Amino acid sequence: MIAPDEEEGFAVAIRAAAAAREPLAIEGLGSKSGFLRPIQVADTLSTRNFSGIPLHAPKELIVTVRAGTTLAALEAKLAEAGQHLIAEPPHYGFLDARAQTVGGIVATNLSGPRRVAWGAMRDHVLGIRAVTGRGELIRSGGRVLKNVTGLDLCKLFAGSYGTLGVMTEVTLKVLPAPEATGTVLLRGLDPHDAVEALSAALGSPYSVSGAAYLPQEAAMALGFERPVTIARIEDFAESVTYRLDRLCALLHRFGIVEKLATEASRTLWRAVRDGEALPVQPADAIWRVSVQPSYGPSVLRKAQDAGMFGYLDWGGGLVFLTGPATVEAHAAVMAAARRAKGTWWLMRAPEPLRRSVDVAPPEPEALAAIRRRVVASFDPAGILNPGRLFAA
Amino acid sequence: MIDLPAPKQDVLDRRDAVYEGLRAILPARGVITDPARLKPYETDGLSSYRQMPFAVVLPETTEQVAAVLRFCHQNGVRVVPRGAGTSLSGGALPLADAVVVGMMRMNRILEANYGDRYAVVQAGVTNLGITKAVEADGFFYAPDPSSQLACMIGGNIGMNSGGAHCLKYGVTANNVLGITLVTIEGEIVKLGGTHLDTAGYDWLGLAIGSEGQLGIATEIIVRILRAPEGTRAMLAAFRANEVAGACVDAIIGSGIIPVALEFMDRPAIHACEAFAHAGYPLDAEAMLIIEVEGSVAEQDALLGRIKEICAQFDPISLKVSQSDEESAAIWKGRKGAFGAIGRISPDYLCMDGTIPTSTLPRVLHRIGEMSAQYGLQVANIFHAGDGNLHPLIMFDANNADSMHKAEAFGADILRLCVEVGGCLTGEHGVGVEKRDLMGVQFTDTELDQQRRIKTAFDPDWLLNTAKVFPLSDTIPRAA
């Protein structure tokens, strides 16, 4: 493994690999190396030794982080200033390593429950420094909140799984962490009524920042006896009190509405964020399906019919699933997502399945042709995580 | 006048054949070639630059846009996409050999889905038109550029437009779920959708703000949000720019993110007050407009906290609105700023750099020095929360020297923005106006990589040529 502690080291390693046409696995701490397609590589280039937080300007709502910094270290640093990461990135319990890097969470564009209201990781990447497959250092964006100068490569790199370049540094927008939080909870709803309740909450003027539905098994994993439907408010204490009351009145028609105060609310949403409600077995596969919220229940039901477990986040728009790592189960997820006009990822699975199926929806040919040209423009030798997202 | 590339002689030579080809694709009302009718398209919001187009087409469907682009691609004809023509950076400035593709006839709202909180609209729908269509049901579309009455969502996609309320709600890219993009080869591709995250590369994020370099967006799926219970504004005036800047820091530092936080300097206050009679304090050096939202009790609580913070900075005046009417009065001057400057100066250039907010006092001081050096007045309006600066440089376009000085002054301000850690443009786009300054912000290596992406989408560089990238490079480069 090559793990430079200086930015130039990434350029040196990539130039050498490009000259030798020897593919590199690009990773931070490898916590998500079991995601998407497996790759055949000669060596691994890791950001793990390139860490640190060169700039945190709380009043400018920005933080600049070297890619190898752990997510936990960044969150601790922000917490000292009473701030947090807006997209609430998950710390999944099923990762291959306990710690993840900031570069990794940006490169995989993973967001938590707050995404439904406040945007994804990709929405808060203000600037990047990256070494492309050409071994060239490029910057995009910067350290200011509003910037439309040139093409937005920050968004292109977010979610690109290390296939365009190695991000060495990212600048993120951050916000003050809320003073208080609270949750309203309904028990026993079916998925359809649950999403209707969550849509009412998200469509209310009360700034709901989390909206999830845990069916029976998922609810039981978190200590509930029946399915639960939950909506969260995060704000100043007096606003949380007021808004929870308003939500109770709004959702009354769906059943008895209970309230969770700050600590219980934080614990519950951390569990939802981290996938703890999924009964994942080591040999199982994990899928994420992103659909328009009202289609979430039908995707969930079809997956359940095919023997999977799952729950809904993002008001119904994110269906998080686990089940047997078989071609048949995968086909059922793809079919359900397609019928719902949605998109999907085979996130984690034993290697044979990930090698033999599409891990994300194939692009129409016109877009695939553009994609090949764009990827080749960054990485002409095809040495950075080749085939991680698409086989060809 | 800015340099534009030499027209392609072979296209000019085939004028009649090209016109005929376009007429075969579109109904007669959709192809404009008569000089008198081309005239309104010769400029956009950057009206000091003018160029008569080769032709204007007004497609009515995505398929027509695709057919036009395929035809232009096959015939080597350049294309300039255009929405309402409100670009302040010359993003829609025509070329003598280019077909302007005007999107204004694609102006229908196709769907509004309140349960799933999105709307599907055509590119020629105005920004405000989206909100107007959904506000009766309590919803709105968040980005609100000053030109929102006229500007079109297709242009907002091109420029990744912002507005006064993006401190809380984000810019266009944060509020769009999907687009239908037509490539120069005439392919129709759907990026994103009615869902939140999309698997694969974020082509949607790349396309938004790409200034028509990669394709033309014909349909847009926007997020719509439920409107807050109410909003209320307050006004705080201070003795010095530094003090107002420190107050902004203190507000953000307290954990409050107002929905809007606008800064005006002394010349801006005076110009706006003379125009709008909004009751702005004329003895102030700097003024903030701060807006919060929520229930009346929540507004009271937040404005109470903000007022306490402002009081620590020895304000000249603090006025908390007590009603919607008073809030509207506070905003009236700010919203009329362009008109106000237009009243005291024959012409003005509106610059758009962004700076780290901590550098505000230093930047305003330097702009003041430059103003004296150039002998041109400047008024500063500033989205203070996010560092997006709008210096309005006053000049006389009929005086070549005055115009030249204004451009040089503007360029100096943008260099300063980059020097202090900011960027050339926060929300107006590079367009033709700032293309030759791109080298101030980016290295050749960085620009080359952006050009390769452009080439991947548009191999012959036919789309919005002579914008974004320095003119010397507006030719395809080998990838």
Interface residues (C-beta under 8 A of the other chain):
Chain A: A57 P58 K59 E60 L61 G82 N109 S111 R115 V116 G119 A120 R122 D123 T132 E136 L137 I138 R139 S140 G142 R143 V144 L145 K146 N147 V148 T149 G150 L151 D152 L153 C154 K155 L156 A158 G159 S160 L175 P176 A177 E179 E196 S199 L202 G203 S204 P205 S207 F236 E238 S239 Y242 S290 V291 Q292 P293 S294 W314 G317 L318 K341 G342 T343 W344 W345 A360 P361 E363 P364 A366 L367 I370 R371 R373 V374 A376 S377 F378 P380 L389 F390
Chain B: N113 Y114 G115 D116 R117 Y118 G138 F139 M159 N160 G162 C166 L167 G170 V171 A173 N174 T183 E185 E187 I188 V189 L191 G193 T194 H195 L196 D197 T198 A199 G200 Y201 D202 W203 L204 G205 L206 I208 G209 S210 Q213 R226 A227 P228 E229 D249 I252 G253 G255 I256 I257 G294 S295 A297 E298 A301 L302 T354 I355 P356 T357 S358 H383 G385 D386 G387 N388 G421 G422 C423 L424 T425 G426 E427 H428 G429 V430 K434 M438 Q441 F442 T443 T445 E446 L447 Q449 Q450 R452 I453 K454 T455 A456 F457 V468 A479
